[in-house]
Amino acid sequence: LSRTDFIVAESGEFVVLEINNLPGMTKVSLFPEAAAVFGLDFPALTDHLVRRAFARGGGRPDRALALPSLDAP
């Protein structure tokens, strides 16, 4: 996941300003804000990214993650 900042020149040409390969992922960061313009709110965006990661890894995106308890020794 990345975020690319660009402008559109008067000629209509896209000019890349910056490619950020580690964009912020808080509710007020630009990547989630851009996703909201596309129609994905923050919970839907994170759900989408996790499901895509599972699919790439051959996992089961329809099954919940089995995470170890933080209380375990």
N, C-alpha and C positions, 0 to 999 in steps of 0.2 A: 504494500500500500504506500502510496506517495501522494504528494500534493504538488501540482505545477502551477506557478503564478505566471501569468502572461498578460500582455496588453494587445489590443488590436490597433494597428497603425492606421492612419488616415487612408492608406492605400488598400486597407482590408487585410493586410498581411498580419499573421499572428507572430508576436515577438515574445519569446520565452525569457522571463526575468529570473526565475529560480526554480529548481527542482528540489523539493524537500523530501528525502527518503525516510524521514522519521517525523512525520507530522504529529502534532498534538492530538490526543484523543480524549480530552475532557469535553464536557457538554458545551463549553464556550470556545473550543478550538475551531480553527478554520475548516479542517477536514469534515467534522460532523456538521458544521454550518453549511458547507457546500452540499453535503448529502441531503440535508433538509430541503434545500432548493430543488433537489431531484425528487423529493417526496419521501425520503427515509428519515424518520425521527431517530434520536440517539439509540433507544433500545432496538429498533429495527436494524439500524446500521451495525451495531455490535453483533446481533444475531446473525445477520447476513455474513459478516466477516468470519465468525466462528464456524458457520456451516461450510463456507468455502474452504477454510483451512482443513476441516475434517475430510471433505471430499477429495482434496488434493492428496491427503495422506492415506487415503483408502479407508478412512474411519467411517463411523456411522453417525452422520449429523442428526439423525432422528433420535439418538439415544443420549441421555444426559452424561456429562463427564463424571467419572468416579474419582473425586479428588481426595487425597488423604486429609484426615482431620488435623487441624492445627494443634489440637490438644494431645495428639498421640506422642508418646515418648520417642 
